[in-house]
Amino acid sequence: MPYPTPIYIIEERLLRRNLQLIADVARKADVEIILAFKAFALWKTFPIFREYINSTTASSLSEARLAYEEFGHKAHTYSPAYTDGEFDDIVNCSSHLTFNSLSQYERLHGRVGGRASVGLRVNPEYSEVGTMLYNPCAPGTRFGVTADKLPARLPADVEGFHCHCHCESGADVLERTLVHIEQKFARWFPQLKWLNLGGGHLMTRKDYDVPHLINILKGLHSRYPWLKIILEPGSAFAWQTGPLVSHVVDVVEDKGIKTAILDVSFTCHMPDCLEMPYMPEVRGAQEGEGERSYRLGGNSCLSGDFMGMWQFDHELEVGEEVIFEDMIHYTTVKTNTFNGITHPAIGMLHLDGTLEILRRFGYEDYKNRMD
């Protein structure tokens, strides 16, 4: 089928598969699972999401407004630092509002005025996230309050704790993490109404032990039956729901290294490939060097805008597709306009096989960001 390129293609069938699994976990475990916009915020898909979930989580005024205005429900909002000028608008768009520190709570909680349920982010000082860039509990972290800083009696309007320790983690990691959370903070649970276990629960991954997750959450309920348990994964909703389709625009060679230059940029469209680094699968290719190996290069001026090496079963030619798998979560919300490079279009492959173009980008999008 003809379509603009480059393009992110979300497959409705795969999205609904993930949503159904998440909805089943929420029902069986008697928890609330909500969408974290930091990983996926394509609001034109929200009508599908609303068939399966009721709420979302935000980290800024823009995300909170998106929840309220486009998802149709106030957000569970957390930010490391609420700014004075935005705070009242954030409260108006939030059902739950979590403070990162006691100092922010003391300065701002009086302005909530009962419009949202107030919580504190806590730090159990334990996380199994190996990459420090993504470890929210690393020594010196700016996230959350440790147990030694909490008063024996919480302020009267604090109704919940928010704890985020995971990144694309399994149920076994949650099980071990809960031991530390309970050891550190269970003494305050009788004073609370809800416990938000944050994101990073990759329950839609093929090897994820979903029954074990359900049993863990049921066990948590049995120990603290008055607590509403909330999970807010991002990646799990859009995990393996579609690719980024690009094309080869040139092939260059230097010192024996062939680079296929594409009409996408890693720094603009796939920044996790450079930041983490995250290595997506490339359809029809294998990572590594061989007879027909290519470095995959982006079309920006950044020298390091490349990924690879990748082995193909044929010589790459100008005009042919290079498809990056699983490019919907995080990637679509992290794109930027460095070099004025045009964003990939966004399409939805519907159940009947039709491809709907949800958004095209052009010069006006770049220009308006400079206003």
Buried (B, 14 or more C-beta within 10 A) or exposed (E): EEEBBBBBBBBBEBBBBBBEBBBBBBEBBEBBBBBBBBBBBBBEBBEBBEEBBBBBBBBBBBBBBBBBEBBEBBBBBBBEEBEEEBBBEBBBBBBBBBBBBBEBBEBBBEEBEEBBBBBBBBBBBBBBBEEEEBBBBBEEBEBBBBBEEBEEEBBEBBBBBBBBBBBBBBBBBBBEBBEBBBEBBEEBBEBBEBBBBBBBBBBBBEEBBBEBBBBBBBEBBEEBEEBBBBBBBBBBBBBBBBBBBBBBBEBEEEEEBBBBBBBBBBBBBBBBBBBEEBEBBBEEBEEEEEEBBBBBBBBBEBEEBBBBBBBBEEEBEEEEBBBBEBBBBBBBBBBBBBBEBBBBBBBBBEEEEEBEEBBBBEEEBBEEEEE
